[in-house]
Amino acid sequence: MALNLLTEEVKTNLSNPKVFKFKTDAQKFKINFSVNNKSAGNYPHMGISLREGIMVLFRKVQENPDDNSNERTWYNVEAYTERFDTTVYMHHLVHPDEEYEIMIYGPVLSQIESMEIETPENTNIEIIENSFDKKFLVCGGLTSLGIGCTTPASIFPSILCRKLNASVDNITFNDKNYLNHVHDYFKKNTIEKEYDVGILELEYSNQDDKITKLYLQKDIEYMSKRCKHVIAWICVPPYREYKKDLVQDIIEDTPVDNLVFEDLSFLYDKEYSDICTYSGNFINDSGNMMIYRKLSEIIRGL
């Protein structure tokens, strides 16, 4: 049996990476997928599933209807690329005929062109319809996109989506100068959706200060109109400490009343940099987990 996961809803939503969900009782299944528009360049600080592959997670089906299904944990299964066999074996994780759920994350530096699941005969499979508690909008540059992580499941927006049962729209760019791209996106595209929380990556260590001065306030003002709350966070290394002063001066002059500022630059301190960064420059999986924890604390308190 074959099931196409690349529905029109998935094609048109703003999630990046793309997320696919289905449930099945098959002891194995094959993922037939293809990607295009691969980003040229060398990315040794990123896992291959972020560049051109997929990441598969699973969780058991809710046994008690009265339980909150969001409390069930998604577990990593494996990362796959087109180059190798994409058959997923589940016999060591679930019992025969036991139904379970699968979540597949697509890459962020290429685009999913096709996504089909193939299961053996006499097995069941169906797409899981999304039902979210919150709607988040994430805007930013390299860190928000996941540059520095090993898998798309490790990026803080993906963790927020799983842990808080939220839909996440991503307006993120693979460019050290990204605030102008965020502004251009808002200018060219009308976003009708209202979000519970907007999350804005304020600054990047190598972003041109002129870009920050020109576009940061405009981006904050737009997000404050579309989002009930805006969390603006910054994470810069000690040698770029002055950027925090620049950003705070702009925030103080921005006429919005639904903004929360969070400084996460401690990730570059000696105590954390070997754990939370890749070569002291890019925020890695552990750093993204720390960002998630800080942001989720704020969100729960709003």
N, C-alpha and C positions, 0 to 999 in steps of 0.2 A: 504494500500500500504506500502511496506517495502523497505527501501533503506539502503544498506550497505555503511558505511562511512569509514571503515577501508580498504582503497585502498592500492595498492602496493606503491604508492608514499608516503602516510602517514607512512606506515610501515618502509620504508627505509630512510626517511629523518632524519636529526639530531636534529629536534626540540624536546625540552623537557621543558615544557609539550607538548604532542601531541595536535594539533589543527585541529578541524573539522568544516567545514562550509557548510551550505545548505540554500536554500530559499524555502518557502512554503506559501500557503495561508490558511493552516489549523488552525482552532481555538484552536485545541489542538493536541498534538503528544506525543508519548511514546518513551522514550529512552531505548532501550534494550542493556545493555552493561555489560561487565564483566572485572575484573582485575585479574592479577596474580603477582607473585614475590613481594608480599607486604613486605616492610622493617620491620623487627622485632625491637621492642623497644618502648619506651614511648616518645611521641612527644606532650607534652601539649602546646608547643609554636607554634603549627601549626594547621591550620584548617583541617577538615577531608577530604575536597575535594582535598587538596594537598597530603594527605596520600594515599587515596584509592577511591576517588570519582571523580566527574566531576563538572565543573562550567559552567553555561549556560548564554550567553549574547544575546541580540537581537538589531537590528536597522531597521529603516524603509527603504524600497527600494528607491533608488534615483528617485525623481520625475522629475527633470529637467536634461536631458542628458548633458547639458552644465556645470552643477555644478561639482565640484571636489568631487567625492564620498568619498574621504578620510576624508573630513571634517565632515561627518556624525558620530554621537556619538554612540558607543556601550554602551548599558545599561545592568546592571546586572539583571538577572531574578531570579536565584535560584541555590543553590548547592544541589547535589544529591549523594546518595550512593546506592549500590546494596541492602542494607537492607530494603529500604523503596520504596514506590510507586514512579516511575519515570515518571509519566504522567505530562506534562508541559501544563498548561492552559494559553492561550494567549488572551482570549476574553476581558480582562480588559486593554489590551495594544494595540490591533489592531482592526480595523473594520471587519465585516464579509466580506469574499472574498478578503481582502486586503493582498497583498503579502509583506513579510518581510524576513529578513535574520537572521540566527542563527549562532552563533559561540560557540563551545563547547571546553573547555580546559580539557585535561585529567590530572591525578595526576603526581607528580614528584617522589614519593617514592614507586610507583608500576607501572605496565605496563598494558596498555589497551590490552585486549585479543580479545574483539569483541565490535563492535559499530554499531548498527542498529537503524534506525528511522522508527517508525510505525505511519502512518497517516490514518485518516478515508477515506472511499471510496469517490470518486468524489472530491478529493483535489489534488493539484499539489505539487510536491516536486522534487528538483534536487540539485545536488552538485554544489557548487560555485567553479569555476576554479580560482586559485590564479593568481593575476597579481600584482607583487611587483615593487616598485620604487627603492628599495635599498636592498642590501644583507649584513647582519651583522653576525659576528662570536663572540659569547660570551664564554669566558673561565673563569673558576673560581671554587670556593668552595661553602661553605654553603650559603653565601649571594646571590650569583648568581643563586644558585639552588632554593632559595626561603625559606630556613629554617628560620622561624620567621613570615611568612606571614599567612594569613587566607585562601586565595584562590590562585589558579594558575594564575588568571587574575590580581592579585595584584603585581606579581613579576616584577621588572623593565624591564627584557627582553620582557615580554609579553606586557607591556605598550608601549615600543619602537616599537614593531611590529604593534600594533593597531594605534598608533598616527602618526607614520612616514611611514606607509604602507611598512614595510620591512619584508623580510624573515629573520628569526633568527635561526641559527644553534647553538646548545648549547653543549659545552664540559665541563660539570660541575659535581662536585662530592660531595657526602655527607661525607666529611672527612676534619678534620681540617688541615691535611697535604695533599694538593691537587695539588701543583705545579708539583710534581713528577708524578702524575697520568695524568696531562695534557701533560707532556713531553712524557710519555709512549704511550699515545694515538697518538700523532703526529708521534712517531717513528714506531708504528705498522700499522698505517693507512695512506695511501696516499690520501691527499685531493687535488683534481684537481680544485675545485671551486676557483674563485677569489672573494674576498669580498671588498665591499666599505669601511667598517669599522670593525675593530676588537676591542673588549672590554675585557680587561684583569683585573680581580680582583687580585691585586698585593700581598696582604698579608691578613692573618687572625690573630687575636690576640693571638691564641694559637698554631699557626703553628710552627713547629720546625725550628729554625733559620738555621740549617744545610741544611734543604730542600730548603729554600729560597736561600741560597748561592750557592747551587749546580744547581738549575734548573731555577731560575727566568730569568737569562740572556738568556738561551737556548729557553725558551718559548717565550720571547719577539722577539728574532731573527727569530724564525719560523713564528710567526704571522706577522711580518713585511714583510715577503716574500709573504704571501698569501693575505695580506690586504693592500689596498691603504693607509689607515691611521690606527694607533693603538692608542686607548685611554687606558692608564694604570691608574687605580684608586686605592686608598687606603682608608680604613676606620678602624681605630684602636682606642681603648679607651685611655684616658690619661695615664694610668699606663703601656701602651705598646708604649709610645711615641718614644722610641729608635728604634723601627722597621721602622719608617719613614726614619730615617737617614740611616739605613742599606739598605733599598730599593733604596733611592736616590743615594747612592754610587754605587750600582750595575747598575742603569740606566745610570749614568754618564759614566760608563766604557763599556756600550753596544753600539756598532757601528751601530746605525740605525738613520735615519734622518726623519722618518715619525711617530714619537712617541709624544703623548701629555700626560703629567702627570697631574692628578687631585687629590687633597687631600680632601676627604669628611669626615674626622675624626670629624668635627664639630657636626655630628649627635650624638656623645657620650657626647657632652658638656652638662652642666646642663640645658641650655636653651632649648635643643632639646631632651635629652635622655628619658624623660618621655613620649614624643610624638612619637619618632621615633624608640624606641627599646622595646624589650620585656625583662623585668627584667634587663635592662642595658647590655645585652649580644648580643641578636640576633636582627637584623634589621627587623622591622615589616612593615606593609602595608604603613604607613605614611613615614617611612624611605625610602622605595623603591620608593615612589612617588618623594621624594626629589632627590634620585639618578637619576631617569629618567629625572627630570627637568634639572639637571646639565649636564648630558650626552647629552641630546637633544640640549641644548644650544651650546655645543662644536660641535656636529655633524652638526648643521645648519651653523656653522661658518667655517667649513672645505672647 
